[in-house]
Amino acid sequence: MTDGFSVPGPTTTGPLAATVARVADLAGKLGLSHGDVFDADQLSEASGVPADVVAALLDGQPAGEPDLQTRFLQRFDLLRRTRLKPNGRRYTQQEIADGAGMSRQQAGALINGDRRPTMEHCDAIQRFFKVHAGFLTADDADALNGALQRTEQRLLQDYAGDGDPLERLLQDHGVRGIAWRAAQLPTDKHRDKVTEWLDMLLESVKPTGPDGSR
């Protein structure tokens, strides 16, 4: 346990555990503490998952899953509390209704839990609050994993160094995109395969000399 947070415990498996391990490794290389990147409140705001559930998932503990209606209400409430107008006030029901293309009565029923949301409702609300697709509906572990992957992308950018000329060259040639995709692979064995493939590709495109040699 570091700064109140830990890397996934032994019961955590799959994509979430792999992403947390990669983020922890990047944080170490950048000199960041675990608390800087695994802050439960910040990850809750980014993912929609309650902060106590975030902490439990990071500790490798089973946190349980709310039903879809409960999850929607939790995350819709979080959006209304954290995605505020420029003046710092919450959006009103009428403003949400207008922005999401529904009536005020529909918006009120969704906010109060008197009506089950459709996927169209969720998509419209997510667009209004400018959050990613699935924010209101994804499973807790998947939602947290997505938030950590976005953290990972930001850390990769910081690690590369935006002011480095070599970094700009790599970005222009799409190399960072290849590295980002390779980072999503589950094991080093898979990443080694990508390296082997790139080596073969580089060999095949080397310019040929006058005598036919590469």
GROMACS elastic network, one bead per residue, 0.5 to 0.9 nm:
[ bonds ]
;  ai    aj funct       b0    kb
    1     4     6  0.60762   500
    1     5     6  0.53547   500
    1     7     6  0.74196   500
    1    34     6  0.89986   500
    1    59     6  0.87211   500
    2     5     6  0.52627   500
    2     6     6  0.57916   500
    2     7     6  0.85970   500
    2    33     6  0.77693   500
    2    34     6  0.61989   500
    2    35     6  0.72493   500
    3     6     6  0.80695   500
    3    33     6  0.72888   500
    3    34     6  0.63028   500
    3    35     6  0.51965   500
    3    36     6  0.87279   500
    4    34     6  0.83471   500
    4    35     6  0.69729   500
    4    39     6  0.87836   500
    5    34     6  0.66302   500
    5    35     6  0.65259   500
    5    38     6  0.67106   500
    5    39     6  0.77401   500
    5    40     6  0.84385   500
    5    55     6  0.72801   500
    5    58     6  0.72544   500
    5    59     6  0.72652   500
    6     9     6  0.77519   500
    6    34     6  0.75564   500
    6    38     6  0.83882   500
    6    55     6  0.87766   500
    6    58     6  0.64364   500
    6    59     6  0.57728   500
    6    60     6  0.88295   500
    7    17     6  0.79835   500
    7    20     6  0.66214   500
    7    21     6  0.68116   500
    7    24     6  0.74700   500
    7    34     6  0.85534   500
    7    58     6  0.62040   500
    7    59     6  0.64672   500
    7    60     6  0.80323   500
    8    11     6  0.77930   500
    8    12     6  0.57621   500
    8    13     6  0.82608   500
    8    16     6  0.83658   500
    8    17     6  0.58217   500
    8    18     6  0.89769   500
    8    20     6  0.70892   500
    8    21     6  0.78393   500
    8    57     6  0.73637   500
    8    58     6  0.51234   500
    8    59     6  0.50408   500
    8    61     6  0.84802   500
    9    12     6  0.56702   500
    9    13     6  0.87789   500
    9    17     6  0.85340   500
    9    57     6  0.86798   500
    9    58     6  0.74692   500
    9    59     6  0.52576   500
    9    61     6  0.72017   500
   10    13     6  0.76853   500
   10    59     6  0.87952   500
   10    60     6  0.63814   500
   10    61     6  0.88076   500
   11    59     6  0.88379   500
   11    60     6  0.53098   500
   11    61     6  0.66853   500
   11    62     6  0.79540   500
   12    16     6  0.75521   500
   12    17     6  0.59042   500
   12    57     6  0.76390   500
   12    58     6  0.82533   500
   12    59     6  0.80720   500
   12    61     6  0.72783   500
   12    62     6  0.83936   500
   13    16     6  0.68512   500
   13    17     6  0.53719   500
   13    18     6  0.76910   500
   13    60     6  0.83838   500
   14    17     6  0.57218   500
   14    18     6  0.64827   500
   14    19     6  0.88623   500
   14   186     6  0.81687   500
   15    18     6  0.51153   500
   15    19     6  0.60579   500
   15    20     6  0.85807   500
   15   141     6  0.89466   500
   15   142     6  0.83439   500
   15   145     6  0.71134   500
   15   184     6  0.85487   500
   15   186     6  0.73668   500
   16    19     6  0.51767   500
   16    20     6  0.61392   500
   16    21     6  0.85862   500
   16    57     6  0.87498   500
   16    58     6  0.86699   500
   16   141     6  0.67585   500
   16   142     6  0.73919   500
   16   144     6  0.75969   500
   16   145     6  0.50850   500
   16   146     6  0.86361   500
   16   148     6  0.83532   500
   17    20     6  0.52240   500
   17    21     6  0.61940   500
   17    22     6  0.87191   500
   17    58     6  0.83187   500
   17    60     6  0.84424   500
   17   145     6  0.85536   500
   18    21     6  0.52035   500
   18    22     6  0.63265   500
   18    23     6  0.87325   500
   18   184     6  0.84131   500
   18   185     6  0.89063   500
   18   186     6  0.66983   500
   18   187     6  0.85758   500
   19    22     6  0.51383   500
   19    23     6  0.61429   500
   19    24     6  0.85199   500
   19   145     6  0.67730   500
   19   148     6  0.67492   500
   19   149     6  0.65561   500
   19   152     6  0.79086   500
   19   183     6  0.88688   500
   19   184     6  0.78116   500
   20    23     6  0.50838   500
   20    24     6  0.60019   500
   20    25     6  0.85082   500
   20    38     6  0.87389   500
   20    58     6  0.79377   500
   20   145     6  0.79936   500
   20   148     6  0.70287   500
   20   149     6  0.85810   500
   20   152     6  0.88801   500
   21    24     6  0.51243   500
   21    25     6  0.61760   500
   21    26     6  0.86950   500
   22    25     6  0.50787   500
   22    26     6  0.62226   500
   22    27     6  0.85511   500
   22   152     6  0.75137   500
   22   183     6  0.80543   500
   23    26     6  0.50999   500
   23    27     6  0.60029   500
   23    28     6  0.85521   500
   23    37     6  0.77202   500
   23    38     6  0.89384   500
   23   148     6  0.73431   500
   23   149     6  0.80450   500
   23   151     6  0.74782   500
   23   152     6  0.55109   500
   23   155     6  0.77879   500
   24    27     6  0.50454   500
   24    28     6  0.62221   500
   24    29     6  0.87590   500
   24    32     6  0.88795   500
   24    33     6  0.85851   500
   24    34     6  0.67272   500
   24    37     6  0.79032   500
   24    38     6  0.86408   500
   25    28     6  0.51817   500
   25    29     6  0.64198   500
   25    30     6  0.88103   500
   26    29     6  0.50771   500
   26    30     6  0.62538   500
   26    31     6  0.85966   500
   26    32     6  0.84587   500
   26   152     6  0.76460   500
   26   155     6  0.66310   500
   26   156     6  0.73749   500
   26   159     6  0.77133   500
   27    30     6  0.51080   500
   27    31     6  0.60787   500
   27    33     6  0.66621   500
   27    34     6  0.70970   500
   27    36     6  0.82882   500
   27    37     6  0.72097   500
   27   152     6  0.89659   500
   27   155     6  0.73368   500
   28    31     6  0.50344   500
   28    32     6  0.57745   500
   28    33     6  0.70549   500
   28    34     6  0.82230   500
   29    32     6  0.76522   500
   29   159     6  0.78615   500
   30   155     6  0.80463   500
   30   158     6  0.80331   500
   30   159     6  0.66288   500
   32    35     6  0.80627   500
   32    36     6  0.61612   500
   32    37     6  0.75626   500
   33    36     6  0.52729   500
   33    37     6  0.71204   500
   33    38     6  0.86621   500
   34    37     6  0.54717   500
   34    38     6  0.55726   500
   34    39     6  0.78049   500
   35    38     6  0.51523   500
   35    39     6  0.52799   500
   35    40     6  0.86134   500
   36    39     6  0.61650   500
   37    40     6  0.89664   500
   37    42     6  0.86616   500
   37    43     6  0.84639   500
   37   148     6  0.85048   500
   37   151     6  0.74994   500
   38    41     6  0.88070   500
   38    42     6  0.79394   500
   38    43     6  0.69742   500
   38    55     6  0.86510   500
   38    58     6  0.81416   500
   38   148     6  0.84881   500
   39    42     6  0.54672   500
   39    43     6  0.61382   500
   39    44     6  0.84878   500
   39    51     6  0.88850   500
   39    54     6  0.89879   500
   39    55     6  0.85201   500
   40    43     6  0.51311   500
   40    44     6  0.58921   500
   40    45     6  0.86187   500
   40    50     6  0.84681   500
   40    51     6  0.51344   500
   40    52     6  0.74022   500
   40    53     6  0.86194   500
   40    54     6  0.57729   500
   40    55     6  0.58247   500
   40    58     6  0.88359   500
   41    45     6  0.63031   500
   41    46     6  0.86783   500
   41    50     6  0.81265   500
   41    51     6  0.53517   500
   41    52     6  0.86621   500
   41    54     6  0.82984   500
   42    45     6  0.51851   500
   42    46     6  0.62565   500
   42    47     6  0.86241   500
   42    51     6  0.82952   500
   43    47     6  0.58933   500
   43    48     6  0.79215   500
   43    49     6  0.77495   500
   43    50     6  0.88892   500
   43    51     6  0.74330   500
   43    54     6  0.71950   500
   43   144     6  0.71393   500
   43   147     6  0.66879   500
   43   148     6  0.77159   500
   44    47     6  0.52314   500
   44    48     6  0.52186   500
   44    50     6  0.55089   500
   44    51     6  0.50831   500
   44    52     6  0.86701   500
   44    53     6  0.85610   500
   44    54     6  0.65799   500
   44    78     6  0.88393   500
   44   144     6  0.78775   500
   44   147     6  0.88014   500
   45    48     6  0.55007   500
   45    49     6  0.74541   500
   45    50     6  0.82512   500
   45    51     6  0.82944   500
   45    78     6  0.72381   500
   45    79     6  0.80835   500
   45    82     6  0.71600   500
   46    49     6  0.82015   500
   46   131     6  0.87882   500
   46   135     6  0.89178   500
   46   143     6  0.88078   500
   46   144     6  0.81952   500
   46   147     6  0.59334   500
   46   148     6  0.89319   500
   47    50     6  0.85920   500
   47    75     6  0.87014   500
   47   135     6  0.66885   500
   47   140     6  0.82175   500
   47   143     6  0.53163   500
   47   144     6  0.54596   500
   47   145     6  0.84053   500
   47   146     6  0.73296   500
   47   147     6  0.54379   500
   47   148     6  0.86952   500
   48    51     6  0.87114   500
   48    71     6  0.88554   500
   48    74     6  0.76946   500
   48    75     6  0.51093   500
   48    76     6  0.83770   500
   48    78     6  0.66513   500
   48    79     6  0.78130   500
   48   135     6  0.65721   500
   48   136     6  0.72932   500
   48   140     6  0.82193   500
   48   143     6  0.72947   500
   48   144     6  0.81149   500
   49    52     6  0.83896   500
   49    53     6  0.65366   500
   49    54     6  0.63205   500
   49    71     6  0.84913   500
   49    74     6  0.81457   500
   49    75     6  0.71878   500
   49    78     6  0.89852   500
   49   139     6  0.88618   500
   49   140     6  0.58818   500
   49   141     6  0.85714   500
   49   143     6  0.70675   500
   49   144     6  0.68993   500
   50    53     6  0.52961   500
   50    54     6  0.62763   500
   50    55     6  0.88206   500
   50    74     6  0.78726   500
   50    75     6  0.83496   500
   50    78     6  0.87667   500
   50   140     6  0.87666   500
   51    55     6  0.62460   500
   51    56     6  0.86311   500
   52    55     6  0.51371   500
   52    56     6  0.62307   500
   52    57     6  0.86753   500
   52    63     6  0.87187   500
   53    57     6  0.60761   500
   53    58     6  0.85109   500
   53    61     6  0.89887   500
   53    62     6  0.87889   500
   53    63     6  0.58005   500
   53    64     6  0.84314   500
   53   140     6  0.79679   500
   54    57     6  0.51937   500
   54    58     6  0.61456   500
   54    59     6  0.85998   500
   54    63     6  0.85303   500
   54   140     6  0.81871   500
   54   141     6  0.84619   500
   54   144     6  0.71189   500
   55    58     6  0.51639   500
   55    59     6  0.62294   500
   55    60     6  0.87474   500
   55    61     6  0.86458   500
   56    59     6  0.50840   500
   56    60     6  0.63209   500
   56    61     6  0.50769   500
   56    62     6  0.69028   500
   56    63     6  0.60852   500
   57    60     6  0.50070   500
   57    61     6  0.54559   500
   57    62     6  0.66412   500
   57    63     6  0.65310   500
   57   140     6  0.86996   500
   57   141     6  0.71969   500
   57   144     6  0.85075   500
   58    61     6  0.74955   500
   59    62     6  0.89930   500
   60    63     6  0.89000   500
   63   140     6  0.87353   500
   64   140     6  0.87956   500
   65    68     6  0.88184   500
   65    71     6  0.82978   500
   65   139     6  0.73604   500
   65   140     6  0.69885   500
   66    69     6  0.79118   500
   66    70     6  0.57849   500
   66    71     6  0.56966   500
   66   139     6  0.88136   500
   66   140     6  0.87875   500
   67    70     6  0.54157   500
   67    71     6  0.61429   500
   67    72     6  0.86217   500
   68    71     6  0.50622   500
   68    72     6  0.60532   500
   68    73     6  0.86442   500
   68   136     6  0.89218   500
   68   137     6  0.67634   500
   68   138     6  0.89386   500
   68   139     6  0.88547   500
   69    72     6  0.51202   500
   69    73     6  0.62715   500
   69    74     6  0.86711   500
   69   113     6  0.77128   500
   69   116     6  0.65254   500
   69   117     6  0.76203   500
   69   137     6  0.89267   500
   70    73     6  0.51616   500
   70    74     6  0.61412   500
   70    75     6  0.86262   500
   70   113     6  0.84786   500
   71    74     6  0.51549   500
   71    75     6  0.61796   500
   71    76     6  0.84228   500
   71   136     6  0.70849   500
   71   137     6  0.68469   500
   71   138     6  0.86703   500
   71   139     6  0.85660   500
   71   140     6  0.87556   500
   72    75     6  0.53266   500
   72    76     6  0.58717   500
   72    77     6  0.83971   500
   72   116     6  0.89513   500
   72   117     6  0.78908   500
   72   122     6  0.84537   500
   72   135     6  0.89330   500
   72   136     6  0.52750   500
   72   137     6  0.62683   500
   73    76     6  0.51273   500
   73    77     6  0.59993   500
   73    78     6  0.84946   500
   73   110     6  0.78929   500
   73   111     6  0.68518   500
   73   112     6  0.80252   500
   73   113     6  0.67729   500
   73   136     6  0.83640   500
   74    77     6  0.53107   500
   74    78     6  0.62673   500
   74    79     6  0.88131   500
   74   136     6  0.85286   500
   75    79     6  0.61578   500
   75    80     6  0.86253   500
   75   135     6  0.76129   500
   75   136     6  0.57207   500
   75   137     6  0.84903   500
   76    79     6  0.50899   500
   76    80     6  0.63293   500
   76    81     6  0.87152   500
   76   110     6  0.88798   500
   76   111     6  0.72581   500
   76   125     6  0.84312   500
   76   136     6  0.68121   500
   77    80     6  0.51244   500
   77    81     6  0.62429   500
   77    82     6  0.86620   500
   77   111     6  0.75347   500
   78    81     6  0.50749   500
   78    82     6  0.59893   500
   78    83     6  0.80624   500
   79    82     6  0.52727   500
   79    83     6  0.53319   500
   79    84     6  0.82513   500
   79   129     6  0.72050   500
   80    83     6  0.58054   500
   80    84     6  0.69106   500
   80    90     6  0.61938   500
   80    91     6  0.68821   500
   80    92     6  0.89452   500
   80   129     6  0.86294   500
   81    84     6  0.69156   500
   81    89     6  0.89946   500
   81    90     6  0.67345   500
   82    90     6  0.83120   500
   83    88     6  0.89119   500
   83    90     6  0.75203   500
   83    91     6  0.84147   500
   83   129     6  0.67028   500
   83   130     6  0.88875   500
   84    87     6  0.77023   500
   84    88     6  0.54905   500
   84    89     6  0.56075   500
   84    90     6  0.50092   500
   84    91     6  0.65181   500
   84   129     6  0.89234   500
   85    88     6  0.52714   500
   85    89     6  0.54446   500
   85    90     6  0.60860   500
   85    91     6  0.63686   500
   86    89     6  0.74841   500
   87    90     6  0.88082   500
   89    92     6  0.88767   500
   91    94     6  0.80354   500
   91    95     6  0.59120   500
   91    96     6  0.63963   500
   92    95     6  0.51186   500
   92    96     6  0.62460   500
   92    97     6  0.84930   500
   93    96     6  0.51326   500
   93    97     6  0.59988   500
   93    98     6  0.85441   500
   93   104     6  0.61774   500
   93   105     6  0.86298   500
   93   107     6  0.61819   500
   93   108     6  0.63474   500
   93   111     6  0.84201   500
   94    98     6  0.60396   500
   94    99     6  0.84544   500
   94   103     6  0.78461   500
   94   104     6  0.52897   500
   94   105     6  0.88343   500
   94   107     6  0.77373   500
   94   108     6  0.87154   500
   95    98     6  0.51340   500
   95    99     6  0.60075   500
   95   100     6  0.83953   500
   95   104     6  0.84510   500
   96    99     6  0.51182   500
   96   100     6  0.58720   500
   96   101     6  0.82777   500
   96   102     6  0.83346   500
   96   104     6  0.80120   500
   96   107     6  0.70249   500
   96   125     6  0.76012   500
   96   128     6  0.73269   500
   96   129     6  0.87726   500
   97   100     6  0.52064   500
   97   101     6  0.58316   500
   97   103     6  0.54872   500
   97   104     6  0.52238   500
   97   105     6  0.83444   500
   97   106     6  0.75569   500
   97   107     6  0.55151   500
   97   108     6  0.85171   500
   97   125     6  0.87624   500
   98   101     6  0.52310   500
   98   102     6  0.63079   500
   98   103     6  0.72230   500
   98   104     6  0.77363   500
   99   102     6  0.79388   500
   99   124     6  0.80782   500
   99   125     6  0.80159   500
   99   127     6  0.86883   500
   99   128     6  0.57787   500
   99   129     6  0.89782   500
  100   103     6  0.88505   500
  100   107     6  0.86945   500
  100   121     6  0.77712   500
  100   123     6  0.86611   500
  100   125     6  0.55362   500
  100   126     6  0.85567   500
  100   127     6  0.75534   500
  100   128     6  0.58285   500
  101   124     6  0.72453   500
  101   125     6  0.89798   500
  102   105     6  0.82495   500
  102   106     6  0.63239   500
  102   107     6  0.67954   500
  102   121     6  0.84201   500
  102   124     6  0.88613   500
  103   106     6  0.51697   500
  103   107     6  0.63553   500
  103   108     6  0.86435   500
  104   107     6  0.50741   500
  104   108     6  0.60787   500
  104   109     6  0.85634   500
  105   108     6  0.50930   500
  105   109     6  0.61251   500
  105   110     6  0.86536   500
  106   109     6  0.51290   500
  106   110     6  0.62475   500
  106   111     6  0.86395   500
  106   115     6  0.78788   500
  107   110     6  0.52029   500
  107   111     6  0.61672   500
  107   112     6  0.86247   500
  108   111     6  0.50825   500
  108   112     6  0.60618   500
  108   113     6  0.84228   500
  108   114     6  0.82639   500
  108   115     6  0.89436   500
  109   112     6  0.52115   500
  109   113     6  0.59491   500
  109   115     6  0.53140   500
  109   116     6  0.84998   500
  110   113     6  0.51351   500
  110   114     6  0.61173   500
  110   115     6  0.52432   500
  110   116     6  0.67423   500
  110   117     6  0.65702   500
  110   121     6  0.88526   500
  111   114     6  0.77702   500
  111   115     6  0.84459   500
  112   115     6  0.78652   500
  113   116     6  0.69133   500
  113   117     6  0.88602   500
  117   120     6  0.78983   500
  117   121     6  0.57252   500
  117   122     6  0.66605   500
  118   121     6  0.51029   500
  118   122     6  0.64183   500
  118   123     6  0.87053   500
  119   123     6  0.60675   500
  119   124     6  0.85200   500
  119   137     6  0.88495   500
  120   123     6  0.51456   500
  120   124     6  0.61174   500
  120   125     6  0.85919   500
  121   124     6  0.52349   500
  121   125     6  0.61795   500
  121   126     6  0.85679   500
  122   125     6  0.52243   500
  122   126     6  0.60378   500
  122   127     6  0.85507   500
  122   133     6  0.85963   500
  122   134     6  0.80504   500
  122   135     6  0.85236   500
  122   136     6  0.64815   500
  122   137     6  0.78362   500
  123   126     6  0.51660   500
  123   127     6  0.61704   500
  123   128     6  0.86201   500
  123   133     6  0.68690   500
  123   134     6  0.79928   500
  123   136     6  0.86622   500
  124   127     6  0.52039   500
  124   128     6  0.62015   500
  124   129     6  0.87925   500
  125   128     6  0.50132   500
  125   129     6  0.62646   500
  125   130     6  0.83811   500
  125   131     6  0.87742   500
  125   136     6  0.87217   500
  126   129     6  0.52676   500
  126   130     6  0.58216   500
  126   131     6  0.52642   500
  126   132     6  0.66936   500
  126   133     6  0.66471   500
  126   134     6  0.80502   500
  126   135     6  0.70092   500
  126   136     6  0.74352   500
  127   131     6  0.63955   500
  127   132     6  0.77877   500
  127   133     6  0.81205   500
  128   131     6  0.79932   500
  131   134     6  0.86072   500
  131   135     6  0.66395   500
  132   135     6  0.58622   500
  133   136     6  0.79862   500
  133   137     6  0.87028   500
  133   138     6  0.89068   500
  134   137     6  0.51326   500
  134   138     6  0.52067   500
  134   139     6  0.89911   500
  134   143     6  0.78893   500
  135   138     6  0.61290   500
  135   143     6  0.69618   500
  137   140     6  0.88157   500
  137   143     6  0.85716   500
  138   141     6  0.81828   500
  138   142     6  0.61521   500
  138   143     6  0.55215   500
  139   142     6  0.52388   500
  139   143     6  0.59638   500
  139   144     6  0.85450   500
  140   143     6  0.50904   500
  140   144     6  0.61044   500
  140   145     6  0.84489   500
  141   144     6  0.51972   500
  141   145     6  0.60027   500
  141   146     6  0.85784   500
  142   146     6  0.61328   500
  142   147     6  0.86923   500
  143   146     6  0.51621   500
  143   147     6  0.63816   500
  143   148     6  0.87642   500
  144   147     6  0.50989   500
  144   148     6  0.62200   500
  144   149     6  0.85909   500
  145   148     6  0.51039   500
  145   149     6  0.61125   500
  145   150     6  0.87165   500
  146   149     6  0.50474   500
  146   150     6  0.64011   500
  146   151     6  0.87100   500
  147   150     6  0.52295   500
  147   151     6  0.63848   500
  147   152     6  0.86978   500
  148   152     6  0.60332   500
  148   153     6  0.85972   500
  149   153     6  0.62405   500
  149   154     6  0.87313   500
  149   184     6  0.88162   500
  150   153     6  0.50672   500
  150   154     6  0.64273   500
  150   155     6  0.86981   500
  151   154     6  0.51856   500
  151   155     6  0.62192   500
  151   156     6  0.86194   500
  152   155     6  0.50310   500
  152   156     6  0.60688   500
  152   157     6  0.86103   500
  153   156     6  0.50723   500
  153   157     6  0.63221   500
  153   158     6  0.87229   500
  153   180     6  0.74673   500
  154   157     6  0.51320   500
  154   158     6  0.63004   500
  154   159     6  0.86145   500
  155   159     6  0.59496   500
  155   160     6  0.84767   500
  156   160     6  0.60789   500
  156   161     6  0.85866   500
  156   176     6  0.87887   500
  156   180     6  0.81819   500
  157   160     6  0.51685   500
  157   161     6  0.62776   500
  157   162     6  0.68232   500
  157   176     6  0.87454   500
  158   161     6  0.51645   500
  158   162     6  0.68825   500
  159   162     6  0.85837   500
  160   163     6  0.88131   500
  160   164     6  0.76923   500
  160   167     6  0.62376   500
  160   176     6  0.89036   500
  161   164     6  0.55865   500
  161   167     6  0.66496   500
  162   165     6  0.82159   500
  162   167     6  0.65429   500
  162   168     6  0.72254   500
  163   166     6  0.88131   500
  163   167     6  0.74571   500
  163   168     6  0.77601   500
  164   167     6  0.51135   500
  164   168     6  0.65551   500
  164   169     6  0.88661   500
  165   168     6  0.50894   500
  165   169     6  0.63454   500
  165   170     6  0.86960   500
  166   169     6  0.50071   500
  166   170     6  0.61717   500
  166   171     6  0.85424   500
  167   170     6  0.50112   500
  167   171     6  0.60384   500
  167   172     6  0.85147   500
  167   176     6  0.85231   500
  168   171     6  0.50112   500
  168   172     6  0.60604   500
  168   173     6  0.86413   500
  169   172     6  0.51019   500
  169   173     6  0.63658   500
  169   174     6  0.87266   500
  169   175     6  0.87070   500
  170   173     6  0.52411   500
  170   174     6  0.62320   500
  170   175     6  0.51630   500
  170   176     6  0.63302   500
  171   174     6  0.50725   500
  171   175     6  0.59574   500
  171   176     6  0.56962   500
  171   177     6  0.77632   500
  172   175     6  0.77754   500
  172   176     6  0.88768   500
  173   176     6  0.81518   500
  173   177     6  0.89693   500
  174   177     6  0.52834   500
  174   178     6  0.66691   500
  174   179     6  0.89380   500
  175   178     6  0.50710   500
  175   179     6  0.62549   500
  175   180     6  0.85611   500
  176   180     6  0.59868   500
  176   181     6  0.85808   500
  177   180     6  0.50051   500
  177   181     6  0.62578   500
  177   182     6  0.85842   500
  178   181     6  0.52176   500
  178   182     6  0.61484   500
  178   183     6  0.86382   500
  179   182     6  0.50213   500
  179   183     6  0.61453   500
  179   184     6  0.88983   500
  180   183     6  0.51659   500
  180   184     6  0.68285   500
  181   184     6  0.53627   500
  181   185     6  0.72383   500
  182   185     6  0.55058   500
  182   190     6  0.82893   500
  182   191     6  0.60204   500
  182   194     6  0.71817   500
  183   186     6  0.80225   500
  183   191     6  0.76316   500
  184   187     6  0.89157   500
  185   188     6  0.78507   500
  185   190     6  0.62383   500
  185   191     6  0.64960   500
  186   189     6  0.84983   500
  186   190     6  0.69927   500
  186   191     6  0.82773   500
  187   190     6  0.54070   500
  187   191     6  0.66366   500
  187   192     6  0.88194   500
  188   192     6  0.60229   500
  188   193     6  0.86395   500
  189   192     6  0.50763   500
  189   193     6  0.64989   500
  189   194     6  0.89861   500
  190   193     6  0.51965   500
  190   194     6  0.67133   500
  190   195     6  0.89975   500
  191   194     6  0.50666   500
  191   195     6  0.64135   500
  191   196     6  0.87586   500
  192   196     6  0.62035   500
  192   197     6  0.85950   500
  193   196     6  0.50616   500
  193   197     6  0.61662   500
  193   198     6  0.86335   500
  194   197     6  0.50739   500
  194   198     6  0.61894   500
  194   199     6  0.86393   500
  195   198     6  0.51181   500
  195   199     6  0.61805   500
  195   200     6  0.86993   500
  196   199     6  0.50998   500
  196   200     6  0.63099   500
  196   201     6  0.86287   500
  197   200     6  0.51754   500
  197   201     6  0.61675   500
  197   202     6  0.86592   500
  198   202     6  0.60497   500
  198   203     6  0.85093   500
  199   202     6  0.51388   500
  199   203     6  0.61861   500
  199   204     6  0.86528   500
  200   203     6  0.50966   500
  200   204     6  0.62176   500
  200   205     6  0.88715   500
  201   204     6  0.51189   500
  201   205     6  0.64516   500
  201   206     6  0.88715   500
  202   205     6  0.53676   500
  202   206     6  0.62865   500
  203   206     6  0.55375   500
  203   214     6  0.84143   500
  204   207     6  0.87241   500
  205   208     6  0.86829   500
  206   214     6  0.60523   500
  207   213     6  0.85618   500
  207   214     6  0.59532   500
  208   211     6  0.78946   500
  208   212     6  0.55524   500
  208   213     6  0.55400   500
  209   212     6  0.51732   500
  209   213     6  0.51336   500
  209   214     6  0.57852   500
  210   213     6  0.72552   500
  211   214     6  0.88321   500
